[in-house]
Amino acid sequence: MSVSHGRPKEREHPLGGTARSAKGALMGGLVVENLRIEIPVAGRTLVPVDGVSFRVETNECVALLGESGCGKSMTALALMRLLPEGARIAKGSVKLGTPAEELFTLPEAAMGKVRGGRLAMIFQEPQTSLNPVMTVAGQIAEALAAHLGLRGAAAQAEAVRLLEAVGLTRGHLTAYPFQLSGGQRQRALIAMMLAGEPEVLIADEPTTALDVTVQAQILELLRGLQRQRGMGLLLITHDLDVASDMADRVAVMYAGQIVEWASRDQIYTTPRHPYTQRLFAVLPRLERRGQRLDSLPGRVPPPDSVFTGCRFAPRCAAAFSRCHEEIPAFHEAAPGHFARCHLAASPAWQAASPDSQVANPIFTSRGSPLAARATILEVRNLAVHFPIRRGLFRRAVGSFKAVDGVSLSLHAGETLALVGESGCGKSTLARAILRLIEPTGGSVAVAGEALAGLSGEALRRKRAEMQIVFQDPYASLNPRMRIGDILEEGMAALLPLAAAPRRARVKALLDQVGLPLDAASRYPHEFSGGQRQRVAIARALAVRPKLLILDEPTSALDVSVQAQILDLLAELQVAHGLAYLFITHNLPVVGYLAQRVAVMRAGRIVEEGPVEQILTAPRHEYTRLLLDSAPGGGITARHKRCM
């Protein structure tokens, strides 16, 4: 519950009423005022969204930024009146269009016409949003019939036009979702949402699971459609580079509230709220190589928290006594730039630029140069070919070359980043190196010993030297086992340790990856995504490996949690001399963590070299395409605005 301390009341939000143009005329788009969502649970009331106000004007993109758990997606669901069971809109107003229509008072039948029509939403995972037993044509036809009354030949013609508008063809009409790639499914979902000719489109993390080239295509598609149709676009994301490419204005959300609201240029040059400043400080970049990222301590407070001061104060290095005692209101720090912070109202307060953050101490790796260290991984002409079978008897008629003659090496204490689009063979190469799948040809040696001649017990023992950390830790951890048992399992199988030393090593591992000792008695579902990834890293370290293969270990994490995991990996590498094969499509992470980069395309390495050379002066056309596709202007120009 909010507590007032009797100070003069500033504006609760930057709207101050219904949005108007400079001439005073009512504007279209979406206006959200004082939105509060409550969820009664076992005698408590959760408040995931508390007093949120913002507006999205026609032909404008507003980015809603913040960590997971801040209330971004819950806000979007409330706008659509699609809240989960038990949640309710306690107060607030949402108006759409000109003249403004209040959505929260509409009967459900009338709201059904608005939802998917005038107000549409693209969800993060298109696979779960598309009906798996209906063709693309059938799903678009449903939307056309519901919102435009089109059927038959007219609906067919409009469906073709919509698919062509999102870069698909007539042939995709008869496809089922499982027959489409991730990018194609997202395009099909966008076509469905456009069928109702929305005035405002909500896009909830629409590119999180996509590689950089497909991400660039989807963002450019949304940008082009917005301008062509004059739509308002509410983009929900935790990717600051995506927001810098897309947004006209930015709303930063923390613990259920908007804490900063300004134009894109104001946010990205002079952020006024300490939370926004810290989000920029944790971004991995090429120029921060060797430095610790300024990761955010603690976590977003849960929605049942009681606040007597600033919600960010427990995590804020600039907090003082007033921050813990008085809830800050919105202050206009500059024309059109609002921040919910006591410091923002002070004339003496100097807003920090994202590019002027003080560097943290540099990681120092003592010892000989990389070239003089032991070679941990040696791959020569590795190939993985899968047979193509056709006909009644499934005869092999050819082969698909998933990995086609790859060679690479990796030294102790070195990180080699393996980058490329989805489907280029990165994960297949990783599994072939570990002999989780058998190579068709070539050789792999780990710590000087060839794997091809090993089998049975010898291969099992060798696997203690090479471990893998997967993208989704929840899917790779046994949900029925406690964390302590998960960490002991590998040691029991691969190390000659008795029970007591194993338990002692579990405690040491938990401390090493920054988890409390009581984590050993808990289950995976009791942890956050970042904590589960720490467990997965601890499990890999449990058997004292020399080589860690990291397959997209940070792609699904917030920037703040990503920074914690990257710092942890860098610290562990320095402490243990680990060799990392880091598979990713996140190029800023590559620039921060890796010493060398190998670019993979269609099963082959097309370019390899030092990270500075590859990211700043690439020679291969495909590498240049990847760099140009990175949001936020790629590696060196974070503030580029695509026009």
N, C-alpha and C positions, 0 to 999 in steps of 0.2 A: 504494500500500500504506500502511496506517495505521501510524504510528510511536508507540509508547508512551514516555513520559518518566518513568514511575515515580511519578507523583503518585497520591494516594488516588483510588480509582475511584468516580466518581459513577454514577448510574443511566444506562445506555445509552439507555433510552427510557422514556417515562412510564407504560408498562403495568406493568412489574414482574411479569409473569406473566399468566395468564388473567384476563380481565375478570370482576369480581364485583360484585354489588350491595352496598349498605351493610350488608345482613344476611349477606353471605357466600355467597349462592346464585349459582350459575353463571348468566350472562346470555346471551341469544341474540345474533344479529347476526353481525358479522364481526370476527375478531381477526387482525391481521397482525403477525408478530414477526420482526425481524431479517432482512428480505428482501434478498437480494443477487442481482443479475443480472449475468452475464458474457457477453461476446461476443468470442471469439477472432478476431482479424483480422491476418493477415500478421505473425505473430510477436508481436503485442501483444494485450493483453486490455483491452477496453473494459468499464467498470463504470458503466452508466447509472443503476443503483439500488444503493445501498450501505448496508445496515443499516437499512432503513426499518421502523418499527413504528408502528401506530396501531390504533384500533378504531372500529367503527361499530355502535352498539347499535340494538336494535329501536326503531322510531318516532323515529329521530334522523337529522338531516342533518349530515354532516361535509363541510366544504369543503376540498379539497386545492388550495392556491394556489401560484403560482410562475410564473416566466418560462418561455418555450419553451426546451427543452433541459435542464430541471431533472429530468426523469424521471417526470413525472406520468402521462402516457399509457402509458409502459412499465410502470409499477407496475400500472395497471389491467389491461393485457393479461396480466401475470403472474398476477394474481388469477384471471383467466378461463382461464389456461393456453393463451393464444393468442399466445405470443411469436413474433416473426418468425424465419425460418430462421437458424440459427447461434447464436441467443441461448439461454442456458440458466439455470435457477435454480440458482445455486451453493449457496445455503443459505437457510434461513428456513422459516417455517411460516405457513399460512393456515388458520384454523379457521372453520367456518360452523355456526350454529345451536346448539341445546341438545337433547341433549348435543352437544358440539362434535365436528365431523367434519373431519379433516385432509384438505384438498383435494389437496395435493401428492403424497400417496401413493395416491390413488385410481387404479384402472385407467382407461384412456381411455374405455371403454364406460360406466363408472359416472360419470365426469366429464362425459360427454356428456349425461347426465340432469340433472346439476346445472347445467351451462352453458345459459343460456336458460330454466332452470326456477327452481330456488331462488336462483340468482345470475344476474342478467341485466345487459346493458350497452346503453346508448344511445350511439351514436357521434356525432361532431361533425357529419358531413355525411350526412343521411338518404338523399340521392340515391344515394350509393355503397353504402349498407347494404341498400337494398331491391332486389329482383330486378326489372329493368325489363321482363321479359317475362311476369310473373305479376301477376294482379290483387291488390288488397289482401286480398280474401276468401281467395284461394289461399295467400297468405303467412301469414295468421293461422291458417288451417286447419292448415298444416304444424306450427306451434308447438303448437296444441291437441292434435293427434294425437300428437306426440312426448312431450309432458309430462303431459297429462291423459287421453290415450287417447280423446278425443272425435272422432267422425266423423259425417258425414251431417247430419241435421236438428239434432242436439244441438250440433254444432260451429257450424252456421249461426246458431243462436240465441245461442250464447256469443259469436260474432264480432260480432253486432249489439250485444250488451250491452257488449262492450269498446269498440267504436267510439263508442257513445253516452257511455261513461264518459270518453272523451277529447275529446268535443265534436264528433264527426263523426256522420254519419247512415247509415242503411241503404243509401242511394244510393251511398255511397262504396265499398261492397263490390266493385262491379264496375269500379271505376276502376283504371287503371294509374298507377304513380308519376309519369310525365310529365304526367298530367292533373291533378295536384294542385299547389297552391302550396307554397312552402317550409314554411310553418307547418303545412299539412295533412299533408305528408310526415312531418314530425316527430311529429305526433299519431298517424299510422298506425304509425310505428315504435314509439312508446310502447305502443300497443295490442298490438302483436306481443310486446313484452317483458313485458307484464303477463299474457299468455296462460298463462305457466308459473307464475303466482302466486308471484313471487320474494319471498324473505325480505329480500334486499338488492338494490338497484338501483344500478348504477354509471352516472352520466351524465357523459360526457366532452365538455365544452364544448357543451352541447345547444342553446345559443341564440346562438352567435357570429355567424352569418350572418343573423340575423333582425332586423327593425326593432323599435322599442321596444314597439309595441302587441302584436305577435305574441310577442315575447320575454316580455312581462308575462303573456300568456295561457298560454304554455308553463310558465313558472315557477309560476304559480298552480295550473295543472293538476297539476304534479309535487307541489307542497306538499299539495294536497287529497287526491291519491291516496295519498301517504305516510301521512297521518293516518288516512284511511279504512281502509287495509289494514294499518297498523302496520309498514310496511316500514322498513328502514334505507336511507338514501340517501347514497351517496358522490358528491359533486358536484365534478368537476374543472373548474377555471376559472382564468383570469387576470384576471377582472373582479371587483374588490374590492367594487363596489356590488351585484353579483348575490350574492356570498357573504354580504354583510351582510343581505340580504333573506331568504336561505334557511337559513343554517347555524345549528346549535346549538353546534358546536365547529369549530375551524379548525386545520388542519395546514398550516404553511408549508414548502414544499420548495425546496431550493437545491442544485444540483450533486449530485443523487442522494441527498440526506439530508433528513430532517425537521429543520428548525432551530428551529421554534417550534410549540408545541402548547398550546392553551388554549380556553376558552369564547369564543364570538363577542364578548361584551361586553368581556372582558379584552383580546382582540386589537385591537378597534376603539377602545378608550379608552386603553390603556397597553401598546402593543407593546413587547416587551423585547429583541428581536433587531434589530440595526442594519439587516439586510436588510428585515425587515418594515417598519421605520420608513421606509426609503427608498422602498418600494413605495407607501406612503401619500403621501410627499412629491412623487411624480411625477404624482399625479392632477390633471388639469385641472379647475378649478372657477371659477365666476363670480367669487368673491372674489380669485382669483389673476390676473385680467385685467391685462395689462401687465407681469407679472412673468415672469422666466425660471423654468421648472419645474426642480426639483432633480433633473435626470436622472441616472441611474446611469451612471458611467463603465465602460468595458470591457464584457465579455461573460461569460456563464456558462462556466466552464472546461469543456473537452471531456472526455468520459468516459474518456479514457486518461491523464488528468492524475495525477501523483504528488503527494500532499499531505503536508507535514510540519507543518502548522499548520491554522488555520481556513480553510475553503474560500472564505469570503467576504472574507478579509483583504485581498487585492489590490484590492478595490473599496470597502473600508470606510474612511471618514474617521476612525473612532474606533480603528482598529487600532494596537496597540503591539507591542513586541518579542515578548512572550509569544504573541501571536496568530499570528505567523509561525513559531514554534518548537514549539508544543504544540497538539495537536488537542483542542478543547474537548469536554467531555461535557455531557449534559443537566443543567441546574441548575433546581431548583424555585424560581423567582423569587418566586412567590406561591402560595398554595394552589391546586393544579390548573393552574398556569401554568408551563410548562417552556420553557426556551430553551437552545440549544446555543451558548453564548457565555460567555467568561471574565468579561465585565463583568456579566452577569446575576447572578452569584453575589456580587457586591460590594454590601455595604450602602450604600455611597456612590453607587452607580449610580442615576441618576434616569431612569426610562423616559420617553421623549418621547411626548406625545399626538399623534395624527395631525393635530389641529387647532392645534397649537402650533409647527409648523415655522417656522423663521426664513425670512422672505421673501428671495428673491434680488433683485438689482438690477432696477429697472423698465426695460422697453424704452422708450426715448424717441424719438418721431418728430418731428424738427425740421421746421418749416415752417408753412404756413398751415393753418387749420382745414379739415376735410374738405369742407365745403360750398363753400369758395372754391377748391378744387382742380379740375383739369381732369376733365371727365367722360370716363371711359374706355369705358364700356359704356352704351348706351341701347337698351332693348328696348321696343317699343310694339305692343300688341295682337297678339303673336306667337301663331300657331296652327299646329298640326300635326295633320292629320286623316288617318287611314288608312282606305282603303275596306274595307268588309265585303262579301265576295263569296260567293255561294252558287250551287248548281245545277251542272249539267253543264258549262255554258259559263262558269262563274265570273263571272256578271254582278254588278256592284256593286248592292247593295240598301240601302246606307246607309254611314255612316262612323263610325269610332271616334275620338273627340276626345281624343287623348293630351295635347295642349296646347291650351288653349282661351282665347285672349285674355289672355296674360300680358304685363304691363308691369313693368319694373324698371330701375333705373339704378345705376351703380357708379362711384365716383371713384377717382383715383389714391391709392394707399396705404390703401385701405379694403377690409375683408372683409365681404361679404354672405353669410350662411349661408342655404342653401336646404334646408329640412327638410320631412319628410313620410314617409308610409309607402311601402314598396315598391309600385311600380305607379302612383304618383300622377303621374308624368310628369317627374320631376326630370332623369333622364339624357337623356330625349328632348329636353327643353328645352335642355340643354347642347349636344347634337349639332346642334340646329337653330340655335343661336347661332353655332356654328362653321361652319355650312353643310356639316356632314358628312351631314346629311339636309336636303332642301329644305323650307322652311316652306310651309304652305298659304296663310298670310296674315300680315300684319303687317310690321314692319320691325325691323332690327338695325343699329346703327351702332357701330363701334369706333374710338375716338379721333377722333370727329367725322365719319367717312366711312361712308356707307351701304354694306352688303355686297350688297344686292340687285342693284345695277347692275354688280357686278364679275364677271368671268369670266376663265378662262384664266390668263395670266401675272400679270395684275393681282390676281386673287384669291389666287394662290399667294404672291405677295409680301406681301399683306396678312396672310396666315396667320402670318407671322413675329411679328406683334404680338399674336397670341392662341394660346395653347397649352393643352393639357389633360394632367393627370396622372391616370392611372386607378387604380382600387382595387387591382388585382393587377398589380404591376410585372413579375412574371415572365412573365405572359401578354402583356405589351405590349413586352417587350424581345426582340429577335431572338436566339435561343439560339446561333446560329452566328456571331455577330459579337462581336468584342472590344469592351470598353466604350469605348475610344478611338474606334473606328470608328463606334459608335452615336452618340457625341456629335458627331463630325464630319459625319455624314450630313446632319443638318438644316442645319448651317452651309453645307455645299457646295451645298445646294439653294436656300436662302433668303437667304444673306448673300453680299455681294461680297467674300469673303475668299480669299486665296491659301492654299496648303497650309501654309506655315510659320506664318502668323498663326493658322490654325485649330488647329494643334498646340499653339501657345502658349496659346490660349484653352481647350483641353481641360485643360491643367495648372491653369489658373486656376480653372476650374469645379470640378474635383475638390477643390481646396483649399477652395473656397467652400462646398461641401456636406459637408466633413469626411471625405473619402476620401483614402487614400494615393495618391501619384503612380503606383505600380506597378499600381493598379487599371485603368489604361488598357490594359494588355496581358492582362487576364484576361477570362473569359467570365461571363455572368450567373449560371450555376449555382454559381459559386465564392463567391457572396456570400450573406449572410443576408437575411431579408426586409426588415429595416430598411435595410440597405446598398443593396439593389436599389431601394428607394423613393427613396433619395438619388440613385441613378443616374438614375431617371426624372425627378426634379426638375431635375437638372443638364441632362438632355437638353432639357427644356422651356425652361430658361434660356439654352441655347446660342444661340438666335436672337434674344435680347434682346427678349422679349415685354413688353407693357404689361399684358396681361390673362392671368391663369392661372385655368383652371377645374380645380378639385380635386374629383374624383368619388370620395368615400369613401376618401381616401388613407391613413387610419390604422385602418380598421375591423378589419383582420386582424392588427394588430400588438399585441404585449405592451404593457402600460402603460409600461414603461421605454423601449422603442423608440418608442412613440407620443410620449412626452415629448420625445425627441431630435428627432423630425421636426417637432413643433409649434414647438419652440424655433427650429429651422432656418428654418421658414416665416416666423416672426415676424421673425427677424433679416434675412432676405432682403427682406421687405416694407419694413422700415425703410431698408435700404441702397439699394433700387432704386425705391421708390415703387410697387411692384406692386399691382395691383387683383386681389383674389381673389374668385371665386365658388366658395364652399365647400359642396359637396353632401354631406350627412351625415344619419344618424339618431342620432348620438351627441350628446346635448344638453349634457353637461358640456364637450365640446370646443367646442361652439357658444358656451357661456358664456365660455370662456377666450379664444377667438381672434377672434370676430366683433364688429363694431361694430353691424351691423344684421342682422335676421332676417326672412326671408320664409317663410311657412308655406304649403305647397302641398298641395292635396287635389283629386283627380279632375281634374287638368289646369288648375286655377285657383289663383291666390294668394288665400288666404282671410284672411290677416292679415300685416301687415308693420309693422316699427317698430324702435326701438332695442333692443339685446339685453337691457338691464336690464328694460325695460318688458315685453317679450314673455315673458321667462323668469320674472318675478316677479309680474306682474299682467296675464296674458293676457285678452283680451276675447272671443275666439272659442271656442266650445265644443270644437272640434276641437283647438285648441292646448292647451287645458286637459287634454284626453284624452291627448295626447302627453306632457305634463309629468307627469301622474299615473301614466303607465305606466313612466316611467324607473325603473330599479332603484335601490336604495339611498335611496329617498325622494325621487328627483328631484334638483333642482338645489341646493336650500338645506337639505335635511334628510337628510344622507347616512347617518345611523345609524338611520333608521326601520326598524322590524321589522313586516312585514305579518302580522297575526294573523287 
